[in-house]
Amino acid sequence: MDFYVTLECAGTLTDDQALNIVDNSTGVNINTDHNNHTTEITAHIEADTITEATTDGLAYLTASPTLQAALINNTVTIEQITASRRSPAEKATGLIDTGRIAELLGVSKSQVRHLRNERPDFPPAKVKIGELGLWLEADIAEFKTRWGKPGRGRPRKAVSS
């Protein structure tokens, strides 16, 4: 599963330090707020559980010599570690893909495609690039309230008297 592990730090990295970390790491984003003297470092981590993602994410991010030096010199201190299934972009925009829709509705991705094609009340994608669609999470949540999710398996045959 995909997780996003974020280190929320007091203190800021220099632009050169941030670029060094991003250039030498895969799937890492850094947001530095010089006004509030805070830094957020987020890594995309594949793991089976949120606990594993948090542990692996912390180990991966703190393996950076640049971040190690900043921590040792007290340029930055880690104040909080969070892990989420939602990417920073999803959190900021509220846009989700079919994988996240499947999780929210408790169905498979192929069932999401079926719902999209068969249910006229399924919300339209807000962003469409080729076959990729992104939906507002609020629209999907609203759809879920009116969608009577059928039970698992085949429907039972009607018994005639």
QUIHUZI-V229485 format. One line per field, one symbol per residue. ss: DSSP state (H for helix, E for strand, L for the rest). phi: phi as a letter, one per 40 degrees, with the letter a starting at -180 (. if undefined). psi: psi as a letter, one per 20 degrees, with the letter a starting at -180 (. if undefined). A space follows every 10 residues. Layout:
# QUIHUZI-V229485
ss->???
phi->???
psi->???
This chain:
# QUIHUZI-V229485
ss->LEEEEEEEEE LLLLHHHHHH HHHLLLLEEE EEELLLLEEE EEEEEELLLH HHHHHHHHHH HHLLHHHHHH HHLLLLEEEE EEEELLLHHH HHHLEELHHH HHHHHLLLHH HHHHHHHHLL LLLLLLEEEL LEEEEEHHHH HHHHHHLLLL LLLLLLLLLL L
phi->.cbbbbccbc gbccdccccc cccbbcgbbb bbbcccfbbb bbbcbcacbc cccccccccc ccccdccdcc cccfcbbcba bbbacccdcc ccbgcbbccc cdcccgbccc ccdcddcbbc ccccccbbbg ccbbbcdccc ccdccbccdc ccgccccccc c
psi->qpqoppooqp rqqrhggghg gghjqpkpqp opnhgjlqpp opqppprhrh ggggghgggg hiiphghggh ggjkhqpphq pqpqiprhgg ghhjpqahgh ggghikrrhh hggggghhoh jpqqphppoc ipqpqphhgg hgghhionpq rqaqqqqppq .
